[in-house]
Amino acid sequence: MRRARGFTIVEILVSLALAGLLAAGALQMYSAFNRQGVRQQQIAEMQQSLRVADQVLARVLRGAGAGLSGGLLSVTTCTAGTVNYFPIQFSNSNVYTDLPKTSFDSTVGGADPDPDWIRVVGSVPGDFAPVTDDNGANLSNVCDTSKFQVGDYFVVVNRSSDPAQRFSCLRLITQITSAGGKKCGPNSGGLQHNPGQGQCVNPPPGQDDCLRNTTFPTVVFRASNQMAVFRIDNTTSPGTPRLMVSYSPPGQPAAWRVVADNIEDLQIALILANGALCDSIDDPLLCDPRQARMVRYTLVARSSSPVPGFNLGRAGGFEDEPTSATSDGYLRRSVTSVIQLRNLEQQ
């Protein structure tokens, strides 16, 4: 009988080597597929964040200047007195406060590495009623008080035939009273806008130049979400940067809420009626926001975490922002949109 043969040491070593090679190849393929899966998931998350941020920003921008007259909204603030807010204004600085902006970038062609912020003002018209007169102190008489409630913000629109006198006034209703004689209907009455109430939008009696200089009769709107400010919050570094928005009324401290995570940059450019482009300057004297006809903005999304094996990339390069090479391992995607400001065209 022939003796049964086993494997020799050489055969076993060769088999183990081949098995090791196969296992290493399989592991390498698994790692590659895993990296690709992580990368695709990160890209999908960025695309979703960009989609949400783009939709919200575009919707608000289309309302810039709605319900206003002459491209100005006069508001009494707590710290700066009476301030005129433009329908749209942006800043090359990412630092935003509710105080009027006093420091501007006036260097044409200059570069700024920070994200921009943008403020949009418009009286999204709700209920409205004719306003017959105002005593210049604290009472606006309207034909239908049923459309308003105490605590509402309302906008009186001055539609003077003189373009220099076209402006709008934001006020807060502190009390609703009945009008003697019912001037223009059974529901006519007065909208009190006494000072105080901690809202900082109503001037003291006798000092309301905005309403006192209004041409009556005109229209008063019940305002809602009349101002929105968008900015990037990158203070959580190395956490997730976010696009934030505040809908606080003019003159009030901003109250930020998250629009979309993973948005690390916002760059703004205004296109004026004469075709001029403002992206490196934000000085209203050099770039009048009332002459803006289109807004071009770029949103940049960043992956929520570094992607294994990705060591090349680029950041910046939009509008007045310099381009910089980066090897931080993050993926980035961007979207650029142009929004036409139809309300400003009609003023």
HELIX and SHEET records of a PDB file:
HELIX    1   1 ILE A    9  LEU A   61  1                                  53    
HELIX    2   2 THR A  145  LYS A  147  5                                   3    
HELIX    3   3 PRO A  163  GLN A  165  5                                   3    
HELIX    4   4 ASP A  209  ARG A  212  1                                   4    
HELIX    5   5 PRO A  289  GLN A  291  5                                   3    
HELIX    6   6 ARG A  342  GLU A  345  1                                   4    
SHEET    1   A 9 GLY A  81  TYR A  85  0                                        
SHEET    2   A 9 LEU A  73  THR A  77 -1                                        
SHEET    3   A 9 PHE A 167  LEU A 172  1                                        
SHEET    4   A 9 TYR A 153  ASN A 158 -1                                        
SHEET    5   A 9 THR A 218  ALA A 223 -1                                        
SHEET    6   A 9 PHE A 128  ASP A 134 -1                                        
SHEET    7   A 9 LEU A 139  VAL A 142 -1                                        
SHEET    8   A 9 GLY A 189  GLN A 192 -1                                        
SHEET    9   A 9 GLN A 175  SER A 178 -1                                        
SHEET    1   B 5 ILE A  88  SER A  91  0                                        
SHEET    2   B 5 TRP A 117  VAL A 121 -1                                        
SHEET    3   B 5 MET A 227  ASP A 233 -1                                        
SHEET    4   B 5 ARG A 242  SER A 246 -1                                        
SHEET    5   B 5 TRP A 256  ASP A 261 -1                                        
SHEET    1   C 4 LEU A 277  CYS A 278  0                                        
SHEET    2   C 4 ILE A 263  LEU A 272 -1                                        
SHEET    3   C 4 ALA A 292  ARG A 302 -1                                        
SHEET    4   C 4 ARG A 332  GLN A 340 -1                                        
SHEET    1   D 2 GLY A 313  GLY A 316  0                                        
SHEET    2   D 2 THR A 323  THR A 326 -1                                        
END                                                                             
